[in-house]
Each structure stands twice: as C-alpha cells, then as structure tokens.
Amino acid sequence: MACKCAIQTDEYHGWECSITEGACMFLVPDSKKCAEEYGEGPDVEELEEEVEEI
C-alpha cells in the first residue's frame, strides 16, 4: 500500500480515506499523488518543504 491514510474496506468497496472519511480517489492509494493533486494527507508537509527549497 502506498498511502498512509488508506484503509481497505472490503472487496466490493475498495479503499477509504481516513482523512476525508470517504472513498479513496485513486484505484491504488498513493499519498504523494493525493498531496500533489488535492493538497490533502500526510505528504502535504513534505511537498511544501520541497517547494520552499526550490
């Protein structure tokens, strides 16, 4: 699993996000991609730090 916030619900419903408490937006959970596209999740701080360094 590539997302720290994804919880597998069951084989019918897939993944749930513990931050939004809704369905994961990705077929395969990816916390870095979520931070880039939606600005949510644990990797947002890492992404902001990388931008500040540039």
GUTOR-726705 format. One record per residue (C-alpha): residue number from 1; residue in one letter; x negated, y negated, z negated; chain. Coordinates in Angstrom, 3 decimals, padded with zeros to 6 digits. Layout:
# residues N
     n   res         xx         yy         zz   chain
   NUM     A          X          Y          Z       A
...
END
This chain:
# residues 54
     n   res         xx         yy         zz   chain
     1     M    000.000    000.000    000.000       A
     2     A   -001.382   -003.392    000.965       A
     3     C    000.870   -005.584   -001.169       A
     4     K    000.609   -006.120   -004.916       A
     5     C    004.292   -007.098   -005.186       A
     6     A    005.989   -004.362   -003.137       A
     7     I    007.945   -001.630   -004.874       A
     8     Q    009.283    001.284   -002.815       A
     9     T    012.999    001.615   -003.482       A
    10     D    013.816    004.850   -001.637       A
    11     E    013.509    006.444    001.795       A
    12     Y    016.596    004.582    003.079       A
    13     H    015.939    001.024    001.944       A
    14     G    012.151    000.752    002.118       A
    15     W    010.294   -001.871    000.115       A
    16     E    011.472   -004.503   -002.364       A
    17     C    009.517   -007.650   -003.270       A
    18     S    009.075   -008.230   -006.989       A
    19     I    008.645   -011.989   -006.372       A
    20     T    011.782   -012.681   -004.302       A
    21     E    013.668   -009.626   -005.619       A
    22     G    014.809   -008.989   -002.043       A
    23     A    013.735   -006.737    000.776       A
    24     C    010.146   -007.000    001.987       A
    25     M    009.898   -008.938    005.249       A
    26     F    007.329   -006.509    006.660       A
    27     L    007.599   -002.885    007.753       A
    28     V    004.284   -002.260    005.981       A
    29     P    003.927   -004.602    002.960       A
    30     D    000.980   -006.995    003.317       A
    31     S    000.444   -009.608    000.580       A
    32     K   -002.161   -011.599    002.565       A
    33     K    000.136   -011.896    005.593       A
    34     C    003.010   -012.874    003.293       A
    35     A    000.872   -015.653    001.781       A
    36     E   -000.058   -016.918    005.252       A
    37     E    003.449   -016.830    006.751       A
    38     Y    005.713   -017.530    003.763       A
    39     G    003.466   -019.117    001.132       A
    40     E    004.534   -016.573   -001.493       A
    41     G    002.866   -013.860   -003.503       A
    42     P   -000.344   -013.330   -005.419       A
    43     D   -002.640   -014.122   -002.484       A
    44     V   -001.432   -017.729   -002.103       A
    45     E   -004.068   -018.990   -004.563       A
    46     E   -006.835   -017.133   -002.689       A
    47     L   -005.616   -018.604    000.602       A
    48     E   -005.566   -022.141   -000.875       A
    49     E   -009.115   -021.691   -002.169       A
    50     E   -010.313   -020.616    001.286       A
    51     V   -008.693   -023.683    002.888       A
    52     E   -010.293   -026.013    000.327       A
    53     E   -013.743   -024.564    001.099       A
    54     I   -013.414   -025.346    004.819       A
END
